[in-house]
Amino acid sequence: MPTTIKVEIKRQANPNAPAVTETFEVPYRPGMNITSLLGEIALNPVDISGKATTPVTYDSNCLEEICGSCAMLINGKARMACSALVDKLEQPIQLAPLSKFPVVRDLAVDRSVLFENLKTVKAWVPIDGTYDLGSGPRQFPQVQEQRYPLSNCISCCCCMEVCPQFNVSTNFVGAATIAQAKLFNMDPAGAVLAEDRLRALAGDGGIQECGFAQNCVVACPKELPLTEAISDMGRDVFIQQVKDLVSR
């Protein structure tokens, strides 16, 4: 049983600062996760040589793999810090920020590109709030069962981090955005914007950029059926394009 945990953290004081790696040694406790490990460093921010430093900046909130905020690279893999248990990780543990998003500081990155992509595909149910909507439309249980897994997306961006097609050259919106477009297209109230979503996915950075590497489905902490959603939406986008061509 180890008495200490050695962790190497890639740090960056600000978006323009050079990246450096600092090594820490933290007292071992059974059942620790990466979030609690970072908390221990915050209590005593001294590196392995005894030099005082600053607490490591990272995003965290729910601590139960629901908010999606604590995603980072843990031993080279995109994972959630709250569910990554120290006992199951090789040491020295290596922590780094997600590599495909702008660094804010240390392990915290700017993932606003996902939310811009969600706005592009209008991933919402249109309600203007000016009148009583009454009870919502009924859904068949079979449709509910299809929609529920997609609704579990936590916007962690792990699928985008591991996707070889998600980069500045392609502007690919990523699997999470496509899955949410399917979720809202299947909603009886959200379907009013279905054609707009399909046309958005047919545009620049849309569904045609997917190379079906299927890395997203492996990395997703909530095990969403992402490749199934991409396949289904690819079909629907094609049908919409044919409809638009015929109606010209």
Secondary structure, 3 states (H helix, E strand, C coil): CCCEEEEEEEECCCCCCCCEEEEEEEECCCCCEHHHHHHHHHHCCECCCCCECCCCCCCCCCCCCCCCCCEEEECCEEEECCCCEHHHCCCCEEEECCCCCCEEECCEECCHHHHHHHHHCCCCCCCCCCCCCCCCCCCCHHHHHHHHHHHCCCCCCHHHHHCCCCCCCCCCCCHHHHHHHHHHHCCCCHHHHHHHHHHHHHCCCCHHHCCCCCHHHHHCCCCCCHHHHHHHHHHHHHHHHHHHHHCC
